Amino acid sequence: MNAFNSELNQRLDALRQQDLYRQLRRVDSAQSSRIQIDGQALLNFSSNDYLGLANHPLLKEAAIKAIERFGSGSGASRLICGSLAPHHELDHALARFKQTEAALSFSSGYAAAVGTICALLDKEDILVLDKLVHASIVDAARLCGAKLRIYPHNDLGALEDILRWAVKKESIPGQRRPQTLIVTESVFSMDGDVAPLRELIALKEKYGAWLMVDEAHATGLFGEHGRGLAEEAKIADRIEIQMGTLGKALGASGGYICGSKCLIDFLINRARTFIFSTAPVPAAAAAAQAGLELVQSPEGRARRTRLWETIHQIKTGLLQAGWLLSSVNSAIIPLVIGDEALAMATAKTLREAGIFIPAVRYPTVARGLARLRLTLTAAHTPDDLEKLLCTLPSPPRDA
Ligand SMILES: *Cc1c(COP(=O)(O)O)cnc(C)c1O
């Protein structure tokens, strides 16, 4: 035991020396634009609760009702006896929301990504990823064993080179034809920029590849009905696999895949993170369904409008203060600082002034690209933005 612990302590020391050591922060309040951390009330600019639904009365009420009727636990995996009514209602609500033939909810977005990619591909196949996709997709790539190709972020030329190579791959006699799957996020989680979905669709169709789009940071925010960037680009029906999480703008917990009836049927049979895991608690499924309904209601639309106004307002202020910002709009605004230690120190200064924006550093982003990851929600007020702009230090010169 001592040897085990001293080995781990050495590894932890190495992390500390590189300014990469991480610790949990205990939050003693509900998720909102104000949170209580270690006894300090903080203005929160770090949450993915983009529409302010995580603590919404309608979602809480739906969760409580589900607990009263279906209990706290679901007791088994969906394929044994844990497929409770709230799970089925959620799956139907997801398909209606995204206007796909079918949908399947998972215990998390992470589980949805890993389960789906590993079900669809094996070592004969080719997986093509944008350099900046989320860790859940990177882990799926490792696990599924497919030949992995990575293209520089949003680089369509490099993607086309890979697809040109992929179509030349011959089938092995007696085996099914190798498939190529491209996976991208629609809004990228650490940079807040967006994928060129129309161009990606044109390429995947030209080369007969499949496309999976992770809308974790776009669902609830983009498109006339809040379905995501695919809705806004009017190409949702040409994407084979639409993925997302129920834990961000939808205010609950879980992940989903939307697509054709056979895709969902196939996942129920082959997605190991779905099959070999206890069904999500009924409260989570019911809250997510309430979140979906809210997003599509007039209140949801009003919250989306408020959020976009907030984003425009803060970006105007940040540009005036000298920060370099992308012209693309999303609720994620990276304030790139560069140096890991300086990013940590800046986050600490802000926190002492009552503002919580976490520093994000390697391995979440590349080394030397440490940043404050500022996220806006519909719950932020103009006063909150004013306070942030007054407190934020000037950008570092060489960032
Ligand atoms: C958060 C996130 C996930 C994982 O979703 P969870 O429900 O939190 O597991 C997947 N992809 C992206 C891009 C994310 O930001």
Ligand as a Chemical Component Dictionary entry (heavy atoms), coordinates in Angstrom:
data_LIG
# 
_chem_comp.id                   LIG 
_chem_comp.type                 NON-POLYMER 
_chem_comp.pdbx_formal_charge   0 
_chem_comp.three_letter_code    LIG 
# 
loop_
_chem_comp_atom.comp_id 
_chem_comp_atom.atom_id 
_chem_comp_atom.alt_atom_id 
_chem_comp_atom.type_symbol 
_chem_comp_atom.charge 
_chem_comp_atom.model_Cartn_x 
_chem_comp_atom.model_Cartn_y 
_chem_comp_atom.model_Cartn_z 
_chem_comp_atom.pdbx_ordinal 
LIG C1 C1 C 0 -20.291 17.918 -22.226 1  
LIG C2 C2 C 0 -19.990 17.313 -23.551 2  
LIG C3 C3 C 0 -20.190 15.951 -23.801 3  
LIG C4 C4 C 0 -20.547 14.988 -22.718 4  
LIG O1 O1 O 0 -21.842 15.140 -22.275 5  
LIG P1 P1 P 0 -22.195 14.721 -20.762 6  
LIG O2 O2 O 0 -23.664 14.588 -20.779 7  
LIG O3 O3 O 0 -21.682 15.807 -19.899 8  
LIG O4 O4 O 0 -21.488 13.415 -20.514 9  
LIG C5 C5 C 0 -19.986 15.484 -25.081 10 
LIG N1 N1 N 0 -19.578 16.299 -26.071 11 
LIG C6 C6 C 0 -19.347 17.600 -25.853 12 
LIG C7 C7 C 0 -18.890 18.460 -26.977 13 
LIG C8 C8 C 0 -19.522 18.144 -24.589 14 
LIG O5 O5 O 0 -19.249 19.424 -24.375 15 
# 
loop_
_chem_comp_bond.comp_id 
_chem_comp_bond.atom_id_1 
_chem_comp_bond.atom_id_2 
_chem_comp_bond.value_order 
_chem_comp_bond.pdbx_ordinal 
LIG C1 C2 SING 1  
LIG C2 C3 SING 2  
LIG C2 C8 DOUB 3  
LIG C3 C4 SING 4  
LIG C3 C5 DOUB 5  
LIG C4 O1 SING 6  
LIG O1 P1 SING 7  
LIG P1 O2 DOUB 8  
LIG P1 O3 SING 9  
LIG P1 O4 SING 10 
LIG C5 N1 SING 11 
LIG N1 C6 DOUB 12 
LIG C6 C7 SING 13 
LIG C6 C8 SING 14 
LIG C8 O5 SING 15 
# 
